């Protein structure tokens, strides 16, 4: 895309004071998003941020674009109406683990299957932050929180598997503290036509500090994560000497030279699902990057095409014809 | 009743002013189609009419059982009528269950046509009957016509290539033919309808047309009835072009009209729910009218998508019924908070909870006026009849767009599925709705209000107007998040004042009957027909009774106080436990309001209202 109007990050900062806790991962994400959106070549007035409820959902207030801070869990539904009404808008949904996967679980799966052309950023911090520290649908089983003093009994959702299962056409994962990686993933998400689902490991410094340190900390990151880059071998490690390959119904470690070349574009979500199923904190590195990116028709395009086709066939409708339809009679 | 004799006719032809008939059978017997055909034909003949279908929520309840009975009542007349009739003059009962469920409603001496073919031992058992009602005295005092319709249809279609099962499905058209003869209706409209309906299956066209003709001929030849009736065209209706319209259809058309008159595209977000689903289905077919429909994954998604479309400048509508509206509640609070225009259609049904999905009730008035957290005023408009639903839908659109507010449009199951002649508006008579989008960035603030307290409608995509809206309290003017105590008081007051000021744009409703007197009967919604008929009857009997009907339930129109003050008492019949009654008692505490609540899943009969009025005036 050739940028028409070049924006700077500063153009995208609103005049509102950012009010997340000092040290919150959201700052890094906001910074990265502003950088990525500025470079898209889309005029500011054609960008819309939509959110639900939660810490992350304050995001639209800090973007100098159009924005809608809606109600808990429903941002995808608002975005659906917005995209139908104005398909030209670049729509970004900002949501959290509770917002997207608990109260809004239904809307998330349905926007994914309809494949509206929007970008979903799921800030996953594995905790309810705005309500001050209860276990979320991504908290580990046994998590001790204010609402689970003896440990949570819930099994967590894996956001990537869930999105793949719902038929998402673009699925990726990134880390708040890795600006370069996040920018690459967000650029790919923005370029994807269809629903782009991006899980961001986001540190909640107050209620769940260090939740992702085992893989996301700078000291261990290169050994404990593996970046799925379409078209490239699946290698990782400081020396880029380790690899992963698909073997049977699983993924296994191998030498870099034996690593599979990652293909995110095949119709079946099965290989992506294999990588999504790698348990964080196990022997294998945690996959980040682009799990899936496939082309499919978008709901809003199909709807407008259907309207155009019917209009082409029947001619533009007239109210009078609808009112005066059927059997009519005259009273004199 | 006058008797004439048509030249050549064997039987006397009686002219009757006014007839009510009810078709009743199994929910799979095609009674709704039969009723609708009789209705269309009567409309073409020029009668005034009103219909009321009454069917079970189950698609096909167990055949032959009482819960499976589906009915369709039609009142047609040569004078101006207001209701589908209290009690039928004629009842068609396709099986024992249909007969026993409905016979108590038939007028004494009324005609009952019974399909004897479905009165075997097994049929009686399914209807939980120990004796055959045709023989056990149940039908004493009625004019009973017993026909084995199953057999007659089989005979008439002996040459048909259809299977015997398919042949039996033509029973309803045989029955319709019989009733067409009895009430001297032409066969052509139904013949044409069949030809169109089954165009792809000519054998079905032929069979059903033959059945219809055979039924008609049977009436003519077999002298089953003592004579034939004629209900001449109605000349009381104002001059104009008419069509028969169902309430749900009228709402769909009214919404399209709202879009056309405001120059906006129509967006409908909905989730299927009885009895509102028709609106979604109807609008989904209008793809060439700039109508976008979105069948969402649930009620909440439907309303949220609607609010999203409103932000982007569509005439945004969501349609549902009580339980679905309950789910939309939180989102409606947001719609109030962000002050975007939209129409929320509630086709009410009997509650609470799932209640009785196919039965009538008007018990969602509180839900509409008050049913949200916080101070969240929403204007409420209620349709009073199928044809009125068109005007009300247009009015709801007007208020929404003119005042930048969500608006409730109330209908009910009785209006939704009932029908009446609709005097079609001339296009140039329809009111224009003016809409202005903000485009000028100079001095733009998203919550800076104009003299009518409206905020600007600034569409995403407009350069220079980038702004954020949301459910957090907003600072007056800038719209920035604001927790200032005085600001919250001010914004709450603005939102309330804006909605209350709508009353200055609506007319005080007119009063029918004496300008002052003993009693004013006040109604809202679908009770209008019954109240009009009942108060007419009372006035004819010399009683000092007036009637008035409210279209705007919130805010209430100006001038009511003065009107109420001219009557000793105000009687409010409602199909709820007295919701409008309580609202009026709190708004106008100095007047004497009497409540007449009824919650039986059925509309008021005019006769029960007459009785209540008389008993009040006797005191």
Interface residues (C-beta under 8 A of the other chain):
Chain A: X14 X16 X43 X44 X45 X46 X48 X49 X50 X60 X61 X63 X64 X65 X66 X67 X68 X69 X70 X71 X74 X76 X77 X78 X79 X80 X81 X82 X84 X85 X86 X88 X89 X106 X107 X110 X303 X306 X307 X310 X311 X313 X314 X315 X316 X317 X319 X320 X322 X323 X324 X325 X326 X327 X328 X329 X330 X331 X332
Chain B: X40 X43 X44 X46 X189 X234 X235 X237 X238 X239 X240 X241 X242 X243 X244 X253 X256 X257 X260 X265 X267 X269 X286 X287 X288 X289 X290 X292 X294 X296 X297 X298 X300 X301 X302 X304 X305 X306 X307 X308 X309 X310 X311 X312 X313 X314 X316 X330 X331 X334 X338 X423 X424 X425 X427 X459 X460 X461 X462 X463 X464 X465 X466 X467 X468 X469 X470 X471 X472 X480 X481
